[in-house]
Amino acid sequence: MSDSVDTYLHRVGRAGRFGTKGLAITFVSSASDSDVLNQVQEGFEVDIKELTEQNDISTYRE
C-alpha cells in the first residue's frame, strides 16, 4: 500500500487505461493503509468494498 493518496491513485490508475475497465486489489494491513484508503474514499466520494468470494470480478473485464 502506498504511503500517500497521490501515489496510490497513480498506481491503481494504471488498472484501467485508455477507456478500458480495470481492477485494482489493495491489501490493507495497517492503520496507515486504512487512513490512505479512507482519504481516497472521502476525497472522491466512493465506497470501496471488501473483496469477497461473492464479488463477480468478471464484470471488471471486457
Secondary structure, 3 states (H helix, E strand, C coil): CCCCHHHHHHHHHHHCCCCCCCCCCCCCCCHHHHHHHHHHHHHHCCCCCCCCCCCCHHHHCC
